[in-house]
Amino acid sequence: MKNYITAIMLIIGAIYTNACNKSDNKEYVLDYDIVPPYTNADAWIAYDAFNQNLFDSQTHVYKVNTDTEEGANTKATIGAVWTQAIYWDMAMNAYKRAGAEKNAEKQAKYKTLVNQIYQGCNDHYVNFDWHNQDPQNGWFIYDDIMWWTISFSRAYGIFKDTKYLTLADESFCRVWHGSYSLKDRGSYDKENGGMFWKWNNSNPPDNSDNGKMSCINFPAVVAAVTLYNNIDPADAQHKTDDKTGFNGDPDYPRWHSRDTYLKNAKEIYEWAVNNLFDKNTGNVADSRHGNSVDWNATLYNQGTFIGASCLLYKVTGQQEYLDNAIAAANYAMNTMSAPLYIFPYGNGEEQGIYTAIFAQYMNMLIYDCGQTQFLKWVTRTIGYGWSHRNDRNLTGKDYTKAPGSTVSCYDASGIPALMLLFPADK
């Protein structure tokens, strides 16, 4: 009966959307009442299915797809390094969700998962040595590190374990200033503003890798404000910037002061808004190379821009930040999600995880900033995706059809990530 009702609802939705697309009245492009249902219990079913099929029980990292055998430990058999941080975020969200539901058993279960993911990734990724460029297990792109900075900052905020703060501090500063051992230029462009995406080991640095991508600039803002929020103002260490530095070199500090993190965030945000954001449309650009801007919009860049804007709005109370976040969300909903008005997807291999990233920051906009006008669009996406799960309760990145027998960790992450952050009864 459930499948029959869902099918009828999808048909009605398609008919309604087609009819509205023929109309000139753009205010009525979607009947928000047509949303396939899901329940709070479904969130746990979806998340547990994701882990049962894609979390490696031996190595405690996420396998690249459901065909991968247990014991995956090579670059080809596990999910990309930066996406492992997003899966760790999902585990922390599950821990928090279980706490909100006052379910101690589930909370203990997901705390164990949080610890397993941390240790598995620590073991695989050269003990989080940010200066190690091992081609299989090391670090080679600034944004790969910064996604982990965000996750460590969140983990410290939740668990108050100082090892997470140390890793967040050191990874942020390694990206910002460069490496004392590799002597790359660092992501921060002190002369022209903004953050470079790829490190450059030329001495002196040349302009061969001058791209400044949204995927490093806005995550840097998110990381910096999250550190500012989660460091206690009384924390003596973070009263001032580190003066000693990695390996005793003061040019490569190991942490910034709490106030410096907020200064970093505001500066990068201002540059990025002026260079990577169209205030008239809400479109967040992919990247800028000199004067050339790639205006291709993706869900994760829209998401981190929304998150950066919301975090700064909450800290400062300045309306412009919230206005920017709303504009970016409207663009994602009204332009990128048309004509079906469910979250879009791209064809790149890793793009399935963009929904999981977007979910984190839409949660901030809707619940922390009170912009509930976006909630039905989000729940519509969840409903459509969940109604198109396969026989293992896995979903793909195209939420209008069930995935095949082989599902990647990227594609399978989106709907569970959304469900953890958007309860059915809220």
N, C-alpha and C positions, 0 to 999 in steps of 0.2 A: 504493500500500500504506500509506504514512504517513497519508494522510487517512482511510483505512478504519479503521486501528487507532485513530486519534484519535477518530473517531466512536463506535466501540465503547466506548472509555474514557469518553466523555462520557455515553453512555447508561447505562452501569453506575453512574457517579457520581450521575446524577439518580435512578436507582432506589434507590440506597443512601441518598441524602439524604432522599427521600420516606419510606422505611421508618423511618429514624431519627427523622424529625419526628413520626411517629405513636407513638413510644415516649416513656415518661416519664423514661427515663434520659438526662439531658442530657449526660453525659460522652462519649457516643458519637454525636455529631451528624455526624461526618465521618470517612470513611476516608481518611486522609492518603496512603495508598499510591496513590490514584487521582489522578495528576497528569500531564497531558499533557506530554510531554518537550520540552525545548529544549536547544540546545547553546551553547557559548561562541561558536562561529562565527555563530550566529543573532543574537547581540547586535550584532555589527558590521553584519550585514545590516539589522537593524531600525533601527539608528541612522543608517546611511547613507541608508536609504530616507526616514527622517524629514527629513534635511537636503536630499536631492535634490528632494523634493516641496514643502518649506515654507521653506527658507532662501533668501532672495532673493539671487541671485548679483550683482546690481547694487548694491543699497543695503545689503546685509549686515545686515538685520534679518529677523525671521521674519514671513512673510505670514500673514494671518488664516486663510486656507484654501487648499486645493489649486487652487481655481478662479481665484485671484488671479494676474494677469500679473506678470512680472518688472518691477522698477522701482517696487515698492510703496513709497510714502512719505507716506501720509496716515493719519490716525487710523482711518479706516474700513477700510483695506486691510492693516494690519499688526496683529499681536497686541498685546494691552494692554501698557502700559509695564512694569508690575510682572512680567508673565510673561516678558518678554525676559531679565530677570535669572535666571530659572529655567532658561531655555534655555542661558544662559551657564554656569550651574552644570553642566548636562549635558555641555557641551563640555570643561569642566575635568575632569569625571569620566572622560570618554573619554580625555583626555590621561593621567590617572593610571592608568587601566586598561591602556592601551597600555604604559606604563612597567612596570607589574607583570608584564605578559606579555613584557617585554624585546623589544618590537617597536619598534625605533627609527624605522622608516618610518611606522608608524601614529602614533607619538608626535609626530613632526614635522608630520604632516598635521593632527592635532587641536590642536597648538600654533598653527598657522596659523589654524585656525578660531577659536580663543580670541581671537586678535588681531583677526581680522576682525569678530567680534561686538562686541568692545569698541569698535573704531573706528566701526563702523556705528551703534551706539547712541549713541556720543558725538556723532557728526555729526547724528543725528536729534533727540536729546533735549537740545537747546540747550547742548551741551558740558558736560552734567551740572552746569548752573547751577541749584542747588537753590532759588534765590530767584526763578526765572522761572516765571510762571504762564501762559505762552503757551497758549491753549486747544487748540492742535493738538499741540504738542510739549513743553509744559512740565509743571509739577508742581503737584498740587492736593490730594493726600491723603497723610497721614503714612505710611501703610503702603506706598504705592507707592515712597517713598524708602527705607524701612527694608529692603525686600527687596533693593534694590541695595546697601545698607550691608553686609548679610550676604555678598553675592557678592563685593564688593570686599575684604572682610576675608579671605575664603577665597582669593581670587586673590593677595593679598599673602602669605598663608601658603605658597602653592605656589610662586610665582615670585619673591617678594622684590623686586618692582618698587615703588619708593617712591610712584609715582603712584597706585597702588591704595590704599596706606595713607592717603595724603592725602585721597582721595575717600571712603574709609570714615570717617575721622575727621570730615571736614566734613559729611558727610551725617548721621551720627549726631547731631552737635551741633546741626545745623539742625533736626532733628526734636525733639530733647530741649528746646532752649531757644527755638525759634522763629526767625524771620528778622529780621535787622537792618533789611531794607528793607521787608518786608511788615508787620512789627509784629504778626504773629499771636501767639497766647498760648503756642505751643509745645505739644508733645504731653504732656509730663510735668506732672502735676498735683501741685505741691509741697504744696498744702494737704491734699488728700484721698488722694493716692497713685494709682498707675496711670497709664495713658497714654490720652489722647484719640485718636480715630481721625481726626477731621476738623479741619483748622485753622479758626480763627475770627478774622476780621479786625476784629470790633467793638472799639471802644476806649472804655471798658474792655471786655474780653471778657464776653459774656453766657452764658447756659446753653442757647442754641438748638442747639448741637452737642455735647451732653454725653455722647455714647456712648463707652464704653470697650470696644473690641472685642478679642477674642483675637488677631485678625490683626495687631494692632499690638503688644500687650503681650508675647506670647511671641516673636515675631521680634525685638523689642528686646532681650530677654534673650539670644537666640541670637547676635545681632550683638555685644553687649557682651562675652560670654564668648569669642567667637571672636577679637575684638580683643585681649582679655587674653591669650589663648593664643598669638597670633601675633606680638605685639610683644615684642621681645627685652627682658628685664629690664634690660639694660645701655643701652637706648635713652635717651639723655640727654633728648631732647625730651619723652618720655612719663614722665619722673619727676614732673612737676607738671602741673596743668591750665593751659591757655592763659590768659594774663592780658590779652592785647592784644585779641583778638576780631576777628570779621569787621568790615571797614571801620573798624578802630580802636575799636570799641565793646566794652568788656570784658563787657557783659551778654550778649554772643553769642559765646562762645568757639569756637575752631576745632577744638579737640581736648580730650579728657579724658586724665588720666594713666592709665597701665596699672592702677593700683590703684583709681582711681575707676570705671573701666569694670566691674571686678568688683563694686564696691559698688553701682553702678547695677543690675547684673544681679540681685543678691541681693534688692535692695529691690523691684524690679518683680515678680520671681518671687513673693515672699512676698505682695504685694498680690493678684496675679492668682490664685494658688492659693486664697486666701481668698475671692475674689469671682467666679471664673470656672471653678472646678473642683469636681466632686463626688467627694470621696475615697472614698465608699462604692461608687460605680458605675464611676468612671473617666471619666465624661462631662465633656468640655470644652465649656463654653458658647460660644455665638456671641458674646454681648455682654452688657453691663450698661448700662442707662440709669437712673441713680439706684438705686432699690431694685428695679427690674424687671430680671429676668435672662431672656434668651432661651436656653433649654437645647438648642436645635437643634444637633446635633453634625455636624461636617463633617470629612472626612479630613485636610484641611490644618491645621485647628486642633488636631486630635489629634496630628498630626505635629510641629508646631512646639512643642507642649507637651512631647512626648516628647524632642525635641531639646534644649530648654532644660533639662529635667530631667537628661538624660544628661550634658550639658556641665558642669552644676554638680556632678553626682555625681563626675565624673572629676577636677574641680579640688579638691573638698572632701573626698571620700570619705564624705560623709554618706549613710547608707542611705535616709533618707526621700526623697531625690531619686530614687533608683533605684526605690523602691517606687511612687512616683507615676508614673514612666514606664511601669512594668509594668502598673499599673492602667489607664492610658490605652490601652495597646496591647491589653490584654485586652478592653476595651470595644469597640475598633475591630474586633477579630477575632470576638468572641463575640456581640455585639449588632448592630453596624453591618453586618457582613458576612454575617449569617444571611439566608436559609437555605442559600445556596450556598457560603458560606465562601470567597468571592473578594471582592476589594476592591469596595466600593460606589461608586456614582456619583450625582450630582445632575443636575437638568435645567437649571441655569443655564448660560449660554453659556461661561463661563470655567472651569467646574468640572471639566472633563476634566484640567486640569493639577494637580489636587489630588493625584493619585497620584504625580506626579513629585516633589512636595514631600514627601509622606509617605515616599517611598522614601529620600530623603536621611537622614531621621532614624531610620527603622527600621534602616538600615544601622549607625548608631551604636549603637542598642540591642542589636542582634543580635551584631555583631562587636566593637565597642569595650567593651560592657558584658556580653558573654557570655550573652545571653538567646536561645539558639538554639532554644528551644521555639516561637518564632514563624516559624522559617525555612520550614517546610513550607507554612504558610499563604501566605507570600510567593511561594514557588516554584509553588504551585498557581495563584495568580493570574497569574503570568507565563505558565505553561503554557497556561492557558485563553485568555488574551488572544492569545498568539502563534498558537495553533491556529485562531484566528478572524481572521486577517489577510486583507486583500483581495489582489487580483492585483498591487498595487504594494508589497506587504509593509508596508502601513500598518494600524494597529489603531485602534479607536475607544475610547470610554470605557465602553461596555457590552461586557464581555469574554466574553459568551456568544454574540456574533454578530459577523460581519464588518461593517465600516462600508460605507456607500454610496460613490458615486463622488466626492462632495465631503466632504473631511475637514478639520476645523479643526486649527490648530496646537495648541490646547489638548487636544483629544481624542486626537490622535496621539502626544502626548508621553509618556503614562504608561508603556506597556510598554517602550519603549526606555530610559526613565530607570531603570526597575527592572532591566532586563537588564544595564545598565552597572554597577550596584552589587551585583548578586547573581549571580556567576558560576555556571554550571551545575555545576561540579565542586567547589564549595566547601561 
